[in-house]
């Protein structure tokens, strides 16, 4: 999915969210960075199952995050992909993203070992394209 940006905009920030209210701070940081750099930002969510209708509570949180992003001048996208880091990296490359904002995982070390990490593989995927990643605690 390729978004259309204003010509001449050099700073394009991508904010990665999950359906958690704590991601509000990520959206706010993305809007702040876009303002600081005179750029644009988008908020993205990766759906691994291609079915977003299962959990109404999660959908409500996502809609709130998307609404906040739009009110702050951002765009929103729902991406579909089995491998989150790869899906995010492809979107970033296709849209000439200059900076990615992600939240630090609250998962246990064991959970990361069993199910994989998103941030480190994402860094490896995008570092060759000079895309900066900011991890928010």
Residue frames relative to the residue before (quaternion, step in Angstrom):
aa qw qx qy qz dx dy dz
X 1.0000 0.0000 0.0000 0.0000 0.00 0.00 0.00
X 0.1119 -0.7955 0.5947 0.0316 3.56 -0.71 1.09
X 0.2622 -0.7573 0.5822 0.1372 3.55 -0.86 1.04
X 0.3674 -0.6972 0.5557 0.2649 3.56 -1.14 0.50
X 0.1406 -0.7889 0.5969 0.0404 3.53 -0.88 1.03
X 0.6225 -0.5179 0.4282 0.4012 3.51 -1.30 0.38
X 0.5007 -0.6411 0.4770 0.3330 3.61 -0.95 0.79
X 0.7871 0.3328 -0.2399 0.4606 3.56 -1.05 0.72
X 0.5295 0.6052 -0.4302 0.4102 3.60 1.21 -0.14
X 0.2204 -0.8186 0.5219 0.0950 3.56 -0.63 1.13
X 0.7352 0.3699 -0.2122 0.5269 3.58 1.15 -0.55
X 0.0392 0.7852 -0.6132 0.0764 3.54 -0.66 1.17
X 0.1131 -0.8236 0.5558 0.0087 3.54 -0.43 1.26
X 0.1533 -0.7664 0.6197 0.0716 3.55 -0.96 0.96
X 0.1484 -0.7802 0.6053 0.0528 3.56 -0.80 1.08
X 0.2077 -0.7913 0.5677 0.0919 3.57 -0.67 1.12
X 0.0372 -0.8222 0.5676 -0.0210 3.57 -0.70 1.09
X 0.2148 -0.6907 0.6682 0.1741 3.47 -1.44 0.29
X 0.5989 -0.5846 0.3831 0.3910 3.63 -1.13 0.30
X 0.4198 0.6541 -0.5087 0.3704 3.56 0.50 1.27
X 0.5409 -0.6457 0.4338 0.3199 3.56 -0.94 0.89
X 0.5924 0.5921 -0.3629 0.4083 3.59 1.12 -0.60
X 0.5690 0.6038 -0.3800 0.4090 3.62 1.22 -0.33
X 0.4239 0.7005 -0.4625 0.3402 3.57 1.27 -0.13
X 0.6455 0.5322 -0.3198 0.4447 3.60 0.99 -0.84
X 0.6194 0.5359 -0.3424 0.4602 3.58 1.12 -0.61
X 0.6388 0.5157 -0.3175 0.4746 3.57 0.99 -0.88
X 0.6579 0.5073 -0.3055 0.4653 3.58 0.93 -0.91
X 0.6498 0.5061 -0.3156 0.4713 3.60 1.00 -0.79
X 0.6318 0.5337 -0.3277 0.4567 3.59 1.02 -0.77
X 0.6567 0.4968 -0.3018 0.4805 3.56 0.97 -0.86
X 0.6360 0.5331 -0.3140 0.4612 3.57 1.03 -0.83
X 0.6696 0.4920 -0.2950 0.4717 3.61 0.92 -0.92
X 0.6289 0.5271 -0.3381 0.4608 3.58 0.99 -0.79
X 0.6595 0.4983 -0.3058 0.4726 3.57 0.98 -0.83
X 0.6523 0.5316 -0.3068 0.4447 3.61 0.94 -0.92
X 0.7794 0.3452 -0.1574 0.4986 3.56 0.98 -0.86
X 0.4004 -0.7209 0.4607 0.3284 3.56 1.33 0.07
X 0.4692 0.6854 -0.4173 0.3687 3.53 1.03 0.90
X 0.4863 -0.6178 0.5234 0.3285 3.51 -1.31 -0.47
X 0.1291 -0.7980 0.5806 0.0973 3.55 -1.21 0.42
X 0.1331 -0.7577 0.6326 0.0894 3.49 -1.30 0.50
X 0.2884 -0.7267 0.6008 0.1667 3.52 -1.21 0.64
X 0.0462 -0.8197 0.5708 -0.0093 3.57 -0.77 1.03
X 0.1200 -0.7439 0.6548 0.0584 3.49 -1.26 0.69
X 0.2272 -0.7660 0.5853 0.1382 3.58 -0.94 0.87
X 0.1791 -0.7628 0.6181 0.0632 3.52 -0.79 1.16
X 0.3004 -0.7940 0.5057 0.1538 3.59 -0.49 1.17
X 0.7451 0.4556 -0.2182 0.4355 3.59 1.10 -0.61
X 0.3710 -0.7280 0.4879 0.3070 3.60 1.23 -0.22
X 0.6754 0.3898 -0.2938 0.5528 3.58 1.21 0.53
X 0.0892 -0.8392 0.5364 0.0062 3.55 -0.32 1.24
X 0.5637 0.6580 -0.3579 0.3481 3.58 1.25 0.02
X 0.4762 0.7317 -0.4134 0.2587 3.62 1.20 -0.17
X 0.8344 0.1739 -0.0458 0.5210 3.58 0.61 -1.09
X 0.3403 -0.7798 0.4926 0.1829 3.56 -0.34 1.27
X 0.6204 0.5461 -0.3474 0.4431 3.60 1.03 -0.73
X 0.6604 0.4903 -0.3038 0.4808 3.58 0.95 -0.88
X 0.6374 0.5282 -0.3283 0.4550 3.58 0.97 -0.83
X 0.6346 0.5338 -0.3290 0.4518 3.58 0.99 -0.82
X 0.6595 0.4988 -0.3064 0.4716 3.59 0.93 -0.89
X 0.6463 0.5113 -0.3225 0.4657 3.61 0.93 -0.85
X 0.6531 0.5105 -0.3170 0.4608 3.58 0.92 -0.87
X 0.6339 0.5183 -0.3294 0.4701 3.60 1.02 -0.76
X 0.6574 0.5010 -0.3073 0.4716 3.60 0.97 -0.85
X 0.6600 0.5007 -0.3037 0.4707 3.58 0.96 -0.87
X 0.6355 0.5243 -0.3245 0.4647 3.58 1.00 -0.81
X 0.6384 0.5202 -0.3165 0.4708 3.58 0.97 -0.87
X 0.6509 0.5232 -0.3160 0.4503 3.58 0.90 -0.93
X 0.6816 0.4831 -0.2935 0.4647 3.58 0.87 -0.92
X 0.6413 0.5183 -0.3254 0.4629 3.60 1.01 -0.76
X 0.7046 0.4337 -0.2525 0.5017 3.58 1.16 -0.62
X 0.6459 -0.5697 0.3021 0.4087 3.58 1.28 0.25
X 0.5564 0.6273 -0.3831 0.3875 3.58 1.24 0.16
X 0.4114 -0.6503 0.5726 0.2829 3.50 -1.40 0.09
X 0.2337 -0.7721 0.5733 0.1435 3.55 -1.24 0.36
X 0.0104 -0.7865 0.6175 -0.0052 3.55 -1.17 0.66
X 0.1949 -0.7178 0.6537 0.1395 3.51 -1.16 0.74
X 0.1494 -0.7930 0.5887 0.0476 3.54 -0.69 1.15
X 0.2308 -0.7550 0.5957 0.1475 3.56 -1.18 0.52
X 0.3286 0.7341 -0.5474 0.2312 3.54 -0.83 1.00
X 0.5163 -0.6600 0.4589 0.2953 3.56 -1.05 0.76
X 0.7587 0.2757 -0.1543 0.5697 3.59 1.05 -0.79
X 0.3858 -0.7790 0.4471 0.2110 3.56 -0.24 1.33
X 0.6803 0.4975 -0.3130 0.4379 3.62 0.75 -0.97
X 0.6646 0.4980 -0.3037 0.4670 3.59 0.94 -0.84
X 0.6442 0.5235 -0.3158 0.4595 3.59 0.97 -0.86
X 0.6654 0.4926 -0.2962 0.4763 3.59 0.95 -0.88
X 0.6534 0.5204 -0.3127 0.4522 3.59 0.94 -0.89
X 0.6513 0.5101 -0.3166 0.4640 3.60 0.93 -0.84
X 0.6446 0.5113 -0.3169 0.4717 3.58 0.95 -0.86
X 0.6497 0.5272 -0.3140 0.4486 3.59 0.94 -0.92
X 0.6774 0.4868 -0.2914 0.4682 3.58 0.91 -0.90
X 0.6695 0.5146 -0.2989 0.4444 3.59 0.90 -0.94
X 0.7700 0.3603 -0.1721 0.4976 3.57 1.08 -0.74
X 0.4383 -0.7286 0.4353 0.2959 3.59 1.27 0.34
X 0.1439 0.8006 -0.5574 0.1665 3.54 0.93 0.97
X 0.2700 -0.7785 0.5487 0.1414 3.58 -0.99 0.86
X 0.7979 0.0919 -0.0263 0.5951 3.58 1.19 -0.51
X 0.1542 -0.7700 0.6146 0.0747 3.55 -1.08 0.82
X 0.1502 -0.7699 0.6159 0.0734 3.55 -0.96 0.92
X 0.0352 0.7876 -0.6116 0.0672 3.56 -0.80 1.10
X 0.4260 -0.6708 0.5387 0.2799 3.55 -1.26 0.39
X 0.5228 -0.6138 0.4842 0.3398 3.55 -1.10 0.68
X 0.4974 -0.6742 0.4667 0.2833 3.54 -0.91 0.96
X 0.3048 -0.7469 0.5660 0.1698 3.53 -1.04 0.83
X 0.4348 0.7141 -0.4453 0.3205 3.56 1.31 0.12
X 0.5541 -0.6027 0.4583 0.3459 3.56 -1.19 0.54
X 0.6486 -0.5126 0.3888 0.4067 3.56 -1.26 0.40
X 0.6347 0.5318 -0.3276 0.4550 3.58 1.01 -0.78
X 0.6490 0.5126 -0.3161 0.4650 3.58 0.95 -0.85
X 0.6391 0.5143 -0.3216 0.4729 3.59 1.01 -0.80
X 0.6447 0.5131 -0.3213 0.4667 3.59 0.98 -0.84
X 0.7120 0.4722 -0.2585 0.4509 3.59 0.88 -0.95
X 0.8253 0.2579 -0.0963 0.4931 3.57 0.88 -0.95
X 0.5698 -0.6296 0.3692 0.3776 3.57 1.25 -0.03
X 0.4138 -0.6839 0.5620 0.2125 3.48 -1.35 0.52
X 0.3429 -0.7286 0.5481 0.2262 3.59 -1.14 0.51
X 0.6836 0.5420 -0.3068 0.3805 3.58 0.81 -0.99
X 0.7005 0.4735 -0.2985 0.4426 3.64 0.73 -0.95
X 0.6675 0.4618 -0.3281 0.4833 3.65 0.85 -0.75
X 0.6121 0.5404 -0.3503 0.4589 3.59 1.08 -0.68
X 0.6285 0.5325 -0.3308 0.4604 3.59 0.96 -0.86
X 0.6661 0.5045 -0.3015 0.4593 3.58 0.90 -0.92
X 0.6591 0.5264 -0.3032 0.4433 3.58 1.00 -0.84
X 0.8058 0.3381 -0.1577 0.4598 3.60 0.88 -0.90
X 0.5125 0.6746 -0.4300 0.3120 3.62 1.14 -0.36
X 0.6388 0.5312 -0.3350 0.4445 3.60 1.06 -0.62
X 0.6799 0.4420 -0.2790 0.5143 3.60 1.28 -0.25
X 0.4589 -0.7112 0.4205 0.3269 3.60 1.30 0.27
X 0.3718 0.6896 -0.5235 0.3349 3.57 0.96 0.88
X 0.3308 -0.7587 0.5367 0.1638 3.54 -0.72 1.14
X 0.1525 -0.7725 0.6089 0.0964 3.60 -1.06 0.75
X 0.1207 -0.7639 0.6319 0.0507 3.54 -0.91 1.01
X 0.1650 -0.7797 0.6000 0.0698 3.56 -0.72 1.12
X 0.2015 -0.7905 0.5734 0.0760 3.55 -0.66 1.18
X 0.4028 -0.7161 0.5200 0.2337 3.58 -0.86 0.98
